[in-house]
Amino acid sequence: MAGSQAASCSSPTRTMSDVMKTYQHYINGAWVKPASGQYFDTDNPYTGEVWAQIAKGNTEDVARAVAAAKAAFETGPWAEMRPTARGKLLVKLAEIIEREAERLGELEVRDNGKLIAEMGTQTRYLAEWYRYYGGLSDKVEGAVLPSDRPGIFNYTKHEPLGVVAMITPWNSPLLLLAWKLAPALAAGNTAVVKPSEFTSASTLEFMELVKEAGFPDGVVNCVTGFGLDTGAPLVEHPDVAKVAFTGSDLAGQKIYEAAAKKIMPVTLELGGKSPNIVFEDADFEAAVMGAISGIFAATGQTCIAGSRLLVQRSIHDSFVKRLVEVAGEAKIGDPMSMDTHVGPVTTPPQYKKILHYINVAREDGATCVLGGKPYTGDGAKGDRFVEPTIFTGVSNEMRIAQEEVFGPILSVIPFDTEEDAIRIGNDILFGLAAGVWTSDIGRAFRMSDKLKAGTVWVNTYRAVSFMTPFGGFKRSGQGRESGQEAIKEFMQVKSVWIAQQTTAANPFIMR
């Protein structure tokens, strides 16, 4: 029913019933119908059944949301609120999130098809970002600077940017929103959120929690819709001071180009093709499990996926054999079941893309040793399942090794020496993450130093924290999310010079 008129409601339903839901935009503290009067469908990736309708936004909706955010930034209670008070609101929001974590996790599974085991963990952990930045909001300090000029008092201060556009992807909507929203609000900005058109429901439900926490109207707004209709106008709006985006490198490039026309800062967390490197001295079983976690968890739909598995040649064959044994036992099916290991692909276009790359790998000469086709067995209720797939005989020049697939497809590449592993690992346009499995502490440090990636995991994989900065090198983006670094991504530094006394001076020379 995309593009059709639907019955409206004043706010999203707070239960997980089977009743069709209709979601509106959230603008200036109220639920607002789309200017076009149109809605589009969202479905459950596991069943394929449509369960909700989402407001189809356009430029007019974006303009209303940005105007509300601008007004909240410049006037009213938020503009006058001290950092400590902002922090208390964030801590209160964290407490509400903890109360609602189970419901939010179930909602995310219904919307994106990822495992409840993972999404439930994410939504329970979500509160920590808001609590952390709530505590950090009044800890950002300027400095009094020594001056080489007599009679001058010179200091710096950090100020918020203004209205921040936040564009989030479909794989982990609430977690990746927290990485942006928590530090931005702690810094004193206001926000207009544009979630993925495939997974908007959990973000819209989250707006109810923002309202309950007591954030003033207009501080956080949410406009839903498609990229050309809402995303592009939001990025290009003259009153937007910054864009924080997570998504593909191609979409990120377009946002960067648009931002450049406005000389506007951006935080971009983009794609990856991360090397997960196993040395012969690694704990064998731990490395096998780490390799599986790196690519088959979340059905491979994660930017940090260890999709290139580099295995030292001396253990290559035995490692692949064990890898196939363990991955071949993965249970595929209902993402709401705690014993499911691999769920459905979230979107139909992504499902087709994954199958396309399986064909590309075969055409380029790679050997499929596991999977390689759609899964239609027990537990496959819908038609978006792909078997965990492993290719050997892969060279790093192949497309399957160079291009991000975003699915449960693993390329195994042999290497001989440490130098060989570094060369292959870095021979990629991306630089988001890397993994190293070794019992040699010296090697762990050397590899961490030489791998060109924003995050390097040693003897673990897919670990994140609200305290640890995250972001990419090269085409994987710029800027950092999480940790103390993130709050300053949403602030600008002002230098203040105060003359302690007024004296006549030559007005034609620099002071």
N, C-alpha and C positions, 0 to 999 in steps of 0.2 A: 504493500500500500504506500510505497514511497511517493511522496508528493501529494498525498491525499489529505483531506480535512479529517481530523480525528477529534473525538470528545476530549475536552481538556479537564485538568484538575488543578487545584490551587497549589498542591505540593505533591512530591512523589510519595507513593504508598510506602509505609514502613514495615511491611511484612513480605515474606517470600512466597506469596500465593501464586496460583496459576492464572489469576485474573490479568487480562491485558492491561498494561500500565501506559500512561501517557506522561511524558516528561516535558516540562517547559524550560525556557532559559531562566537562569537565576541572575537578576540584575537589580542592583540597589536594594538588596535585602528582600526582594519579592519574586514570586514566580510569575514570569511574563510570557505570554503567548508569542510565537514568532511573527514577525511583521508580515511574512508571506502567508501565514495561516496554514503552512504545509508542515508535514511530519514525515519521517522515514522509519523503516522497520529496523529493529535489532533482533538477532536470533541467538539461540543457544547453540554453540558450536558442536556440542555433543549430540543433540537431537535434530538440529536444523530447524527447530520450531521457533516461529516468531513469538516473542513474549512481551515486547514493549515497543512503543513508538517514541521517537526522539524529535524534538523541535528542529526544524530545518532552518538554520540561520542564514542571514544575508548581511549585506553591508549596513543596512539600517539597524539591525540588531547589534552589530559590532559597535556602531557609533554610539548607541545608547549605553552599552556597557562601558566603553571607554570614557564617556562623559561622566558616568556615575563614579568610576574609579578616580578620575581627575578631580572631581568635586570633593570626594572624600579625602584625597591627598592634600588638597589646598585649603579646605575649610572644614569646620565641624570638629567633632571630638577626636578623630584619629590624628588630624593635623596638629592638635595641641597635646596629644598624649605623650607622656614621657616614656623612655625606653623600658623602665621597670614595669610600668603598667601594661605595655605591649607584651612583655614577657609573661606576666600573670595570665593574660588572655590565652597565650600559646600553651601554657601549662594546663589551663582549664580545658582547652581543646584536647590535649593529650589524655586527660582523664576521661573525657567523653568517648574518645576513640577506643580506649581500653574497654569501656563498657559495651561498645558496639562492634568490637573486633570480629566476633564470630559471624554476625550478620553480614558485615562488610566482606569477609572472606568468602562466604557462600554466594554473595552477589557477584563478586569478581569471577568466580568459577562459572556461574551461569552466563556471564557476559563474555568471557574470553576462553573458557574451556581448559584453563590450566588446572593442575591438580589442587584439590583442597588441602592436601598435605603441605604444599608450598604456599598457596595463597593464604591459608589460615595462619601460617607462620609469619608471612609478610604483614598481614593486617594486625596481628598481635604486636609485632615489632614496630609498626608504623608510629605509634605514639612517641617513641624515643626521639624521633627527629623533632617533633614539636616541643617536647620537654627540653631537649638539649638547646635548641635555639631560643626557647623561652628563657633559659638561664643565661644564654650568651648575649641577649639583646642589650643589656646595660653594661657589658664588659668591653665594648669596642671603644678604645681610647685614642684620642689624638695625642699630640706631643707639643711641649714647649721647646722651641728650637733655639740653640745658641745663635747669636747674630754677630756678624762682623761690622755692623753699623751701630754707632753710638746712638742711644736714645730710642731704640726700636725694640718693641716687644712682638715677637713672631711666634705664632702657634698654628697647628693644623687641627682640623676637625673632619669627621666623616659624616656625610649626609646621604639620605636616600636619593634614589634616582627619580622616582615618580611612579608612573603607571607601567607595570611590567606585564608583558604578554607571555603566557605560559602555554606551550603547545606540547601535549603529552601523547605517547604512543599507546597501542592496544595491548601490549604484553603484560605490563604491570602498572596499570593506571594510577592507583592511589600511592604506591611507593614512589614512583617517579615524579608524581606531583609534589609529594612531601619534600623531596630533594630540592625543589624549587621554591615552593610556597613558604615553608618554614623559615629559611634564612631571609627571604625577601620581606616577609612581614616583620621579622625580628629587626630588620634594618629600617623599617618605617615606610616601606613602599605599599602601594595598593596593587591589585592584580585583576587581570581578565584571563580566565582559563579557557582554553579551547581543547577539549579531549578528542581522542580519535573518534571518528564517526562509527567505528566498529564497537567501541566499548565506552560509551558515554554514561551509562546508568550509574555506575558506582561513584563517579565524580559528582554527578548531580545529587545523589543521596548524601554524599559527603557535605554538600553545601548546607544541608539541614543541621549538621553538626557544627559547622562554622557559625551559623546563626544562633544556635543554642549556647555556644560558648560566649556570646556577647560581643562579637566583633561589630563595630558600627556599620550601618548600611553603606554599601558602595565599596567597602574595603576589599572584598573578594566577590568577583562576579564570574559567571560561567555562561558561555555562549556555545551552543553545539551546532554541528553541521559539517559540511565538506570543505576540503582545503581551498578550492578556488572561491567558494562562496563566503567563507568565514575566516579561514586561516590567512589567506593573502591580504584581505582588507585589514585584518588585525595587525599584521606585521607592518603594513604600509601606513597605518594611521599616524598622522603627524603628532598626536598627543601620547603615543606609546614611546617610552624612554628606553626600553630594553626588551629583548626577546630571549627567553630561556626555552630551548627546544631539545627534545629527545626524539630521534627517529633515524631515517636512512640518511646516508651521506649525500645522496642526490637532492633530497628535500632540504637538507641542511645547507647545501650549496646555494639553493635558490633563496633561502632565507638570508643567508650571509650577503648575497648580492643585493637584495632589497634593503637590508640594513645599511649597507655601505652607501647607498644613495642618501640616507639620512644621517650618516656618520653616527650610527647608533651602536652601542655595545651589545654583544650577544654572548650567551653561553650555549654551546652546541655539544651535545653528547650524541655521537653518531655511530656509524657501524663499526664492525670489527671482523677480523679473520684471525683470531688469536692462536698462536702456537702453544700447544701443551706438550712439553718436552720431557721425555723419559730417558734417563741414563741407565746404563747397565747396573749401577750400584744402588739403584732405588729400591725401596721396599716394594716388591713385585705386586703383591695383592693390593696394597694401598694405592699404587699408581694405576692399576687396572680400574679400581673403583673411582679414582680421580678422573680418569679419562672418560669413563661413562657419565659421571656427574657433569663433566665439562660440556658434553654434547647432547646427551639424551634427556637430561633433566629439563623440564619446561618444554619438552618436545623440540628442543633445539632453538626455540623462539626467544633468544636472548642475545643481546649485543656482545656479551662477554663469552659466548660459546667458544669452547676450545675445539674449533672445527678442523684445525690442522694438528694432527697428532704426530709429533716427531719422535721416532723410537730409534734408539741406538741399534745399529745393524746386528750386533752380537746377540741381542735378545728379541729381535724383530719378530721372527716366526713364532716363538713360544708366546710372546706377548699378544700377538694377534689372535692366536688360537684361544687363549684364555679370555680375551676380550670378546670374541664371538660367542664363547660359551655363556658368559655372564649376561651380555646384552641380549642374547637369544632367549633368555629366560624372563625377560622383562614382561610384566603383565600390561596389556594394552586394553583400555576400555573406559569405564565411567570415571570421569575426573572427580566426582564426589565420593568415590570409594577410597578409603585410606590405604588400601593395598594395591591400588593402581600405580603403575610406574610411568606410563606414557599415555597421554591424553590426545584429544583431537588437535588438528591445526585450527587456529582461531578463525581465519577468514578464507573464503573461497579463492580469492586471488593468490593468497600465499600458498594454499594447497596446490594450485596449478604450477606455481613457480617452483616448488620443491620437486614435483614430478618432472618438470622440465630439466632441472639440473641433474637429476638422476640419469636422464637420457644423454645429456651433454657429457657427463663423466664417462659413460660407456662409449660414446662416439669418440672421445679423446683417448681411449685405450686403457682406462682404469678398470680394475677387476673388482666386481661386486662379490664380497665374501659373506655378506649378511644382508637380508632384506632386499631393498631395491624395487619395491612396488607398494601399491595401496594395501592397507590392511582391511580385510573384510571378515575376519574370523569372529570368535566369541568376544562380546563386549563392544563391537563396533556398531553402535546403534545408528549413527549417522554415516555420512559419506566423506569425512574429512580426516581419515586416519592414514598415516604413512608408517610403514614398518621401520624400526631402527635400522639404519643402513650404514654399512662400512665398506669403503673402497680401499684396496691396496694397489700397489703398482702406480701410485700417484707421484708425479713430479711436481715441483713447486710452481712450474710454469703453466700447468693446466688451469683451465677456468675454474674447476671445482676447488682448486687450492687458492685461487686469487680473488674470487668474487664471493660476496656474502650471500649465503643461501637462506639462512634463518629457518632452519629446520633440522630434523634428526639425521643429518648426513655427515659422516666422519670420513675425512681423508687421512690415510696413514702414509707418512713419508719417512723413509729410513735416512739415518745420518751416521757418520763415522766418528767424528771428533767433536770436541767442545766448540772449536772454531767453526766447524761445519754447521753445527746446530744454531749458532749465533747468526751465521750468514743466511741460512734458510729462514730462520725465525724473523729476521728483520727485512727479508726480501718481499715486502708487501706494502701496499699503499696505506694500510691501516696501522694503528698502534694503540689499541684500547687496553688490551690485557695480554698476559702471558703466564704460563705455568711452567714450573721446573720441578722435577722429581729426582732427588739425589740424596745420598747419605753423606756427601762431601761438603762440609760447611764452607770451605774455601770456594768451591765451585758455585755454591748457592750465592755467595756474594758477588763473584765474578759475573755470573749470568744475570743477576739482578742489575748490575752496573751497565752491562752491555746491551741488554735487550731494550729496544726502543718502544716502550709501552708505558702507559700511564699507571698501570697496576701490574705488579709481578707477584704471583703467589708461589711459594716454595713449599712443596709437600702438602698442599691443599689447593682448593679451587672454588670459585664462586662465593668467596667470603666478602661481605660488605658490612660497613658500620656507619652509624651517624657521626662518629668521631673521626672518620678517615676520609680524606679527600679522594674524589673519584673523577676521572676524566681521561681524555685521550691525547695521544701524540698524532701527528701527521693528519691524515684524512678522517681520523676518528673524532675530531672536534677540537674545541678550545674552551678554556675555562675549567673550573673545578666545582663539583657539587659535593656536599657533605663536608664535615670538619670545619675548623675555624676559618679556613680559606674561603668557604662558600659565602659567608655573610658579606665579605668585602667585595664579592662579585656584584652585589646589589647596592653598593655605595660608591660615592665619589669623594675625593679628598679636596678640601678647601684650605688654602693657606691664607692666614690673616696677618697683616702687618699693622701695628699700631704705633704711631709716633708718640712718645711720651711728652713731647712739648712741640709747639708749633714755632718754627723758625723760617725766616725768609731764605729761599735757596734759588739757585739758577734754574729757571723752569725749562731750559732747553737741553738739559743733560739728564741721563738716567741717575736716579738717586742711589 
